[in-house]
Amino acid sequence: MDQILDLHPEDFDVTVEPAVTRKTLNAYLRDTGLWFPVDPGADASLCGMAATSASGTNAVRYGTMRENVINLEVVLADGTIVHTAGKGRRPRKTSAGYNLTNLFVGSEGTLGIITKTTLRLYGIPEATVSAVCSFASVQAAVDSTVQILQAGVPIARIEFLDDVMMDACNRFSSLSYPVVPTLFLEFHGSERSLEEQVNVTEEITQSNEGSDFQWARDAETRSRLWRARHDAWYAAQALRPGCKAYSTDVCVPLSRLPQIIVETKEDLMESKLTGPIAGHVGDGNFHCLMVVDPSDPDELHRVHLFTERLGSEDLELGLICPDHRPVFLGLASVPLSFPEMFFLDISSLMLVFRGLNFFFFIFLTCKQVFFPFLLPSLLKPVCAALHGKGYLHDGGLKFLKSSCLSSAIKVLLT
Ligand SMILES: Cc1cc2nc3c(=O)[nH]c(=O)nc-3n(C[C@H](O)[C@H](O)[C@H](O)COP(=O)(O)OP(=O)(O)OC[C@H]3O[C@@H](n4cnc5c(N)ncnc54)[C@H](O)[C@@H]3O)c2cc1C
């Protein structure tokens, strides 16, 4: 179950078994000039990433698992094996028939076990540069993000860290960046296109009074920078040794992002809570990493109220996904908008299946009543007319009029 199968470099795809992780695949691909870009930070299994529809730092440029899974082999609860795009098929097109693949992507293991996933690969970019840019305020950093995306810069990664998170990362990863709201950026492309992307981005950040870019050009410095970003969770926990971390997961339309981050920071201060913020701001998604003392009931209560406020504000602003999975990491219970999301999920599913039952009812009615009985009776006068005009001889008419017609159609449709 840990094999990398069927690599097709010329078609930019590969099939992997469930135990293959993102890093293992990329190490395997290194000499081919290809890579798989979806990077949720953790070295997760690719089938698990498909099951959770993982996104991450590169999603702004390359999309999430949803856009990068081509086919899945899934074992259903009754043991049936399903190939969501057809056995051995690797189509990029999803409009021909049901998009079964995306029914299973993000289904969190509830619809079946993914035993193989076929993934879309990309060429390793000719050139890559990373940069760090500091801002005087959260609003300026997030405004810059929105404007960079609106300007159509095909930026590969754009990650926001607030001052508290920068402090945590500096301490944890021995860095010395200014302790202010910061953007980590990465550009991919040819040398020429990089220059253009960087120029436009710098113009925008400077119009929002951002600092000069601090560059990470060589692979080692880049990987140190992004390691620091990916270690943000551990860096946040290290702010208060002995405490537990709990991550919220908020996703709003991009235009609402500055407002919600600014309000969240104000709320954290008023509630006297430690909650460094890091986010894939290009997707309108940010995490507030609550660092909480689980033995302090008053603090737990304040976290509870804070996350409830964050969840309801998020819903009002056009939510996509507050963390409705109860990942409490040792906390007694911090229900965010779990009830709303749970009932939303269940009621949507019920609607789908109610719709499906109706569809099947119509289909079965056609199959069992219309085709075997009504269709032959409609055809009989047509056959008689054809016979009258001499197009059909006696034997043909007799055959068509017989029950063979209904039986034949029924057999064809079964
Ligand atoms: C430090 C950290 C940072 C993260 N940051 C992000 C982020 O920024 N963006 C993001 O999108 N995600 C993020 N994640 C979540 C990450 O995407 C998921 O943890 C990962 O995709 C799940 O894969 P896994 O192999 O760990 O699966 P598991 O944790 O083992 O399982 C996760 C779910 O998938 C199901 N599942 C697993 N394997 C299969 C399978 N073969 N078939 C069917 N169902 C299966 C399980 O039943 C479970 O419901 C982060 C996680 C960590 C630890």
The ligand as a MOL file (V3000), in Angstrom:
LIG
                    3D

  0  0  0     0  0            999 V3000
M  V30 BEGIN CTAB
M  V30 COUNTS 53 58 0 0 0
M  V30 BEGIN ATOM
M  V30 1 C 0.7250 21.1850 11.2520 0
M  V30 2 C -0.4340 20.9860 10.3000 0
M  V30 3 C -0.8290 22.0500 9.4640 0
M  V30 4 C -1.8740 21.8780 8.5940 0
M  V30 5 N -2.2280 22.9180 7.7830 0
M  V30 6 C -3.1920 22.7320 6.8730 0
M  V30 7 C -3.5110 23.7360 5.9480 0
M  V30 8 O -2.9470 24.7970 5.9910 0
M  V30 9 N -4.4740 23.5140 5.0260 0
M  V30 10 C -5.1300 22.3030 4.9670 0
M  V30 11 O -5.9740 22.1090 4.0890 0
M  V30 12 N -4.8740 21.3270 5.8430 0
M  V30 13 C -3.9250 21.5090 6.7960 0
M  V30 14 N -3.6550 20.5190 7.6690 0
M  V30 15 C -4.4870 19.3230 7.6500 0
M  V30 16 C -3.9430 18.3290 6.6410 0
M  V30 17 O -4.3560 18.7070 5.3470 0
M  V30 18 C -4.5400 16.9840 6.9650 0
M  V30 19 O -4.0360 16.6170 8.2330 0
M  V30 20 C -4.1400 15.9370 5.9720 0
M  V30 21 O -4.5500 16.2770 4.6740 0
M  V30 22 C -4.7830 14.6390 6.3400 0
M  V30 23 O -4.0190 13.6040 5.7990 0
M  V30 24 P -3.5020 12.4380 6.7570 0
M  V30 25 O -2.7640 11.4700 5.9130 0
M  V30 26 O -2.7780 13.0260 7.9040 0
M  V30 27 O -4.8940 11.8170 7.1740 0
M  V30 28 P -5.4410 11.4330 8.6000 0
M  V30 29 O -5.1980 12.5360 9.5860 0
M  V30 30 O -4.9680 10.0730 8.9110 0
M  V30 31 O -6.9930 11.3740 8.2600 0
M  V30 32 C -7.7160 12.5340 8.0340 0
M  V30 33 C -9.1230 12.1580 7.5650 0
M  V30 34 O -9.0400 11.5650 6.2830 0
M  V30 35 C -9.5560 10.2580 6.3200 0
M  V30 36 N -8.6410 9.4150 5.5250 0
M  V30 37 C -7.3040 9.2880 5.6590 0
M  V30 38 N -6.8170 8.4270 4.7470 0
M  V30 39 C -7.8930 8.0040 4.0210 0
M  V30 40 C -8.0550 7.1100 2.9170 0
M  V30 41 N -7.0380 6.4650 2.3800 0
M  V30 42 N -9.3050 6.9160 2.4330 0
M  V30 43 C -10.3750 7.5530 2.9620 0
M  V30 44 N -10.2850 8.4100 4.0080 0
M  V30 45 C -9.0570 8.6330 4.5240 0
M  V30 46 C -9.5770 9.8160 7.7680 0
M  V30 47 O -10.6290 8.9240 8.0090 0
M  V30 48 C -9.8330 11.1410 8.4510 0
M  V30 49 O -11.2060 11.4560 8.4450 0
M  V30 50 C -2.5890 20.6510 8.5520 0
M  V30 51 C -2.2080 19.5980 9.3880 0
M  V30 52 C -1.1380 19.7550 10.2510 0
M  V30 53 C -0.7540 18.5990 11.1250 0
M  V30 END ATOM
M  V30 BEGIN BOND
M  V30 1 1 1 2
M  V30 2 1 2 3
M  V30 3 2 2 52
M  V30 4 2 3 4
M  V30 5 1 4 5
M  V30 6 1 4 50
M  V30 7 2 5 6
M  V30 8 1 6 7
M  V30 9 1 6 13
M  V30 10 2 7 8
M  V30 11 1 7 9
M  V30 12 1 9 10
M  V30 13 2 10 11
M  V30 14 1 10 12
M  V30 15 2 12 13
M  V30 16 1 13 14
M  V30 17 1 14 15
M  V30 18 1 14 50
M  V30 19 1 15 16
M  V30 20 1 16 17
M  V30 21 1 16 18
M  V30 22 1 18 19
M  V30 23 1 18 20
M  V30 24 1 20 21
M  V30 25 1 20 22
M  V30 26 1 22 23
M  V30 27 1 23 24
M  V30 28 2 24 25
M  V30 29 1 24 26
M  V30 30 1 24 27
M  V30 31 1 27 28
M  V30 32 2 28 29
M  V30 33 1 28 30
M  V30 34 1 28 31
M  V30 35 1 31 32
M  V30 36 1 32 33
M  V30 37 1 33 34
M  V30 38 1 33 48
M  V30 39 1 34 35
M  V30 40 1 35 36
M  V30 41 1 35 46
M  V30 42 1 36 37
M  V30 43 1 36 45
M  V30 44 2 37 38
M  V30 45 1 38 39
M  V30 46 1 39 40
M  V30 47 2 39 45
M  V30 48 1 40 41
M  V30 49 2 40 42
M  V30 50 1 42 43
M  V30 51 2 43 44
M  V30 52 1 44 45
M  V30 53 1 46 47
M  V30 54 1 46 48
M  V30 55 1 48 49
M  V30 56 2 50 51
M  V30 57 1 51 52
M  V30 58 1 52 53
M  V30 END BOND
M  V30 END CTAB
M  END
